[in-house]
Amino acid sequence: MRLNPKIPLSDKFQARLAAQALVRNGFNLQATVKELRPDIVNIKKFGQTIMKESAVQYEVEKIMNRTENDAKKFLKMMWGWAEKLDGVLNSETPVTADKATVEAGLSAARILAKGYINEKAPAVELKPMIIEGLENSNLTGEKVVM
């Protein structure tokens, strides 16, 4: 829905429209401005105006704090998908699952694994191990040739 240029952004309805567009577009100001006011030429300036408006900020907070957008809900849903996939893969009797269930389970497993698996190995400083009496020989007792 487009904003009415004759009504200020401080209007509750206009602020709600702007906030919904911001959230829907992932806070991408360019996409939000194009959706709300395609006639605007200076997108950056109008986007900053939207972000600075206190009524819009209030509406964004209301939208983002709703329980249906709660992160706990999505984590619970992803664990459910991962458990369904685990049930399909580790079942004693052959179980067939539709493609969507398997793909959802695999995607959930990948996303959840990122919290437990570090992509980069931690940098470990390697130091030579010094053993008394073996300064010039190795563990077999042979002399080290340098």
Secondary structure, DSSP 4 states (H G I P E B T S, - for coil): -PPPTTS-TTSHHHHHHHHHHHHHTTT-HHHHHHHH-TT-S-HHHHHHHHHH-HHHHHHHHHHHTSGGG-HHHHHHHHHHHHHHHHHHHT-SS-----HHHHHHHHHHHHHHHTTT--SSPPP--------TT-TTB-TTSPBPP-
